[in-house]
Amino acid sequence: MVTNISASTTGQEPVDAKKLQSVRGLLNAHWEYPAFIPDRKSGLKYMDFQLKEEKWQQVYAKPVNDAHIHHPDETKCFRIIGQGYLAPRQPTMMQNWEGSQFIFVKITKLELTSAAECASRMKINER
């Protein structure tokens, strides 16, 4: 089961509500490299993510795990609205570069959308 969708953070995680940023975007639930694709207006870029609330981890994990078992070539895509903060991510063996991740601490909407929507948004972000 998927729990944290990202590399570990460094340092202490902020708990100050003033530091939280409201965002909208997509979660590309690729089996190997899941990523948050923020809406363009946010000023954020394509990055790793974590879902802190267990309720939303389960909403995310069920269709992703089902697809992994029954349709391994299928990538799930979710529309997300929530609040969180940017945190550095540590390089791992799979992703041996430094970068940022978005830590979602409060989610108001997480629903499946078409995989084509994620694919088209990824192409836009690559430009």
N, C-alpha and C positions, 0 to 999 in steps of 0.2 A: 504494500500500500504506500502511496506517495504521502509524505508528510511535509517536509521542507523541500521546496522546489528551488534549490540554489546552493551555492557554496556558503560556507560559514562567514559571518561578519567579523570584523575586527573591532576591538574596543567595546565600550559599553553602549547599549542601544538606548536611544533617547526615549523617555516616557512623557516628555513635556508636550501637551496637546498643541501648544503654540507652534511647534516645529513640524506638525503634520501638514502634508500637502494633499489637497483633494485632486484626484485624477480620474480619467476615463480612458479606456483603451481596450485592447484585446490581449488575451493570454493564448499564445501559440503553444499547445500542449504536445510538442514534438517529443517522442520517446527518449531522445538523447539530449537535446538542447532546448528545453522549454524556455520561453521568453515572454516578457511583457512588451507589448507594442503600444506605447502611449499615443493618444490622439495628438495630432501635430500642434495644436494650440498650447499644449503643456510646456513645450520647450525641452521636454525630455527625449531621450533616444532609446532605441531598442536595447533591452537589457535583461539580465536575470531577475528573478523575483522570488519572494517567499510569501506564503499565506500564513499568518500567525494564528488566526482563529480556527480551532479544530472543526467547527461546524462547516466552514467554507473549504477546509482541506478535504473533507469527505465529499462535498458537492463536486469538487474538482476531480477527486481521485476515482470515483465510481465510473463515470463514462470513459475516463482515460484508461483505467485498468481493463474494463470490458473491451475497449477497442484493441488494446495491446494483445489480449488473449484471442479475440474472435476476428479481428481485422487488423493485423499488424502493419499493413501499409497505410492505414488511415491515421491522420493527425486531427485531433479534436481542437476546436477553437472556441473560446469563451469571450463574451463581452463582459467587462468588469467596470464597476464604478465603486470607488472607495477612497480611503485616506491612508497615508503612510509616509514613509521617509526614505531618502536615499542613504545607502550605506555602502562602504567599499566591500568588495568581495575578494576573497583570497584565491589565488590561482590554484587549480587542482590538476591532477594527471590528465583529466579529460579536457579541461580548459586552462591551459597553462599561461594565461595572461591575466593581468590585473584589470579591474573594471569596477563598474557600479552595479548595484542591485536595488530593486525597489521592494521595501518591506511593507506589505499591506497589513495594517493593524485593525482597520475597521472597514468592512465591506458592506455596501448597501445593495449591490446587485452583482450576481455572477450567474450568467446563463449561456447555454450553448448557442453558437451561431455557426454559420457555414465555414468549412475549412477554406473555401475559396476566398472568403473575406480576409482571413489571416494571410493567405498567400498573396493577395493583391496588395495588402498594406505592407508586407515585407518587401515587395518590389519597390514601392514608393520610398521606403526608408533606406534602401540601398543606394538611391540616387544621390 
